[in-house]
Amino acid sequence: MNTIEVKELRRIYKTNIGVIRRKVKEIVAVDGITFDVNRGELFGLLGPNGAGKTTMIKMLTTLLIPTGGTAKILGYDVVDQANEIRSRIGFIFGGERGLYWRLSGIDNLRYFASLYHVDPEVTMKRIPQLLELVGLSDRGEEKVEGYSRGMKQRLHIARTLLHDPEILFLDEPTMGLDPVGGREIRQVIRDLQSEKKTILLTTHYMFEADALCERVAVIDQGRIVALDTPEALKQVVSDLSVIEIEVFGVPEEILNQIRNLPFVDTVSVEDLDQKQALHVHSAKGSEAIPPLLSALEGVRVGKVTVREPTLEDAYVRLVGGKV
Amino acid sequence: MKPGMMKAYVHVIKLTFIFTLKQSMTDAFILFGIFVQPLLIAIMALFILGDQGDGLVIFIVVGSGLTGLWDSVLFQSGNSITRERWTGTLEALVGMPTPLAVIVFGKNLAFVTQSLSSMIVAYAFASIIFGYPLSIEAPTLFIISVVMTVLSLVCLGLVLATLFVLNPDVQRWQNGLEFPVFILAGFLFPIAILPQWTTPLSYILAPYWAAVALHMSSGGKPDILEISVPWAMMALLGVLYLFLAFWLFRKMLFKARVDATLSGQ
């Protein structure tokens, strides 16, 4: 038996549109997803915003009822046996919400431990250990409203470990954190991984999936477009090179021209304050630079580099440049 | 229920009670509803009716305290689930092994207990500022009545909390429910002066029986049989509210999981 078994899972949201003639519009968030996660595995769900990652994790944590398909956690059905699952899992959703800001970090942990039915004596021993683990030992008695975003996120992780769950669901745990905060959270996740916890992580940071996950499912528009180890996924783009071109304000029509060049596989644009970085995937490598610069005539161009593809590039190719 | 669960639930209720009080002590809206509004009502009533004897003054003190109690049930207990949704904690609470109803029970217990202080404030105000000699005629019966009041109103708060989530249209009428209950429950004057057709409405409200028991035990020395009637009615209505709340919680949680409305985003 796998720890997490997902078969043909579907979730449709219904929303009303119009004022006088109201119509029900259906949005397919998860469209027939199937995968398994093994005991002790760190499994990643990778996809752009709106791909269906959070919907997926909410169904697996019993907070949303699927429209179709089945999902089992430790053999328990997420719809009919939700109570059996809830005491065995821990979950965090990205962001700062979900804590009591007017209470201290320690009070938050004491309270959530009681909701998980952790013995009060065990709670009092475990809280200092968890605060140590997430690096909040010296701030535990302060009110959460004074915490930075990263500290709140670390407190969320401590909260989710109070009852020593077998499985952890971490939804975008480093979302919105500065590089230092993100690195600290990833270190905590690595520590948990070494304790053989089963972890399902969602992220849209490719380097994070690459650094942490044993297997990754790439999701786009509610469907899995690839599922493999990060190394195997990188093979998707092994035939390509990535040309990175720094530009200062590139019009959409020029971007479309570049996309239509015969030797260009995909193009993605990264906004960097005053400038943008074009990531052009091409099998031609450095030979593609002159025609690309010709296409960019009239646009102020900065640095141009060619590099080997990463998991991020594989991901961009799989989701068709939608990042 | 698994063995040992009751002990775990009691611990949850205790901590929910403590931490809810800790948080609400700094909330200006809550403090206004508990301290300022009952005080204003008490001042108004004391100026209008205060010269009609000390017996009426204790009626006013208890009655204005009851207005604070009802405000707490209506606005605090009634919004206890909605507030968790706004702060983003509802998903975390629902995803835990403790039933949400147990958590909300603890919260409502804190709100109703906290609002009892409005009665103490009104009492102190009438006694110190207006100089009325005030005494509770049957203190033991009064304390039992207070306990029965708290428990029955906590159960009513569970019903309101789920109704306000299930049907946001009802919540829009929340303010409109404040004064009609002041009147129907006879907080500041007897319901005998109201049209007769309103009497059945008063009878299904635990706040009415709370007012009867508290007025009876504070203003006189009723015999045990006499005061057993409002106590029994509070117990009966409390159990009925509890069953209704249990059903509504199941319905609400299932609907929220289908409609994806737990996160409030």
Interface residues (C-beta under 8 A of the other chain):
Chain A: Y13 K58 T61 T62 L63 L64 I65 N83 R86 S87 F91 F93 G95 R97 G98 L99 Y100 W101 R102 L103 D107 R110 Y111 F112 S114 L115 Y116 H117 P120 R159
Chain B: M5 A8 H11 V12 L15 T16 F19 K22 Q23 T26 T87 G88 T89 E91 A92 L93 V94 G95 M96 P97 T98 I103 F254 R257 V258 A260 L262 S263
